[in-house]
Amino acid sequence: LAKSISDAGWYQFIQMLEYKSKWYGRELIKVVPNHTSQDCSVCGWRNKELELKDRSWTCINGHTLERDLNAAINIRNKGVGHTPSAWEIYSDIGRVAQESHLL
């Protein structure tokens, strides 16, 4: 898998994204995704015991998180440089869940 990913030409893909971002007057923000699925997007607690098979989890403060959605929210927060309120997070979770017919 690692070989096929490295053959995919990530450098060239990023170059194209940067070019198109500038073309359309947008800013491309590169975010390091480390621990984004392990960090609670509500309180910031990190669950170091998660395994790849774990698709949802509950943090020590009782927040139940869908792993991929949680990672997406954390990546967005890193990209925009702020920590949204719990209301923003929960309204995003509800909107995404409704759009994907999870509710």
ABEGO torsion letter per residue (X at the ends): XAAAAAAAGAAAAAAAAAAAAAAAGBBBBBBBABGAAABBAAAGBBBAABBAABABBBBAAGBBBBAAAAAAAAAAAAAAGBBBBAAAAAAAAAAAAAAAGAX
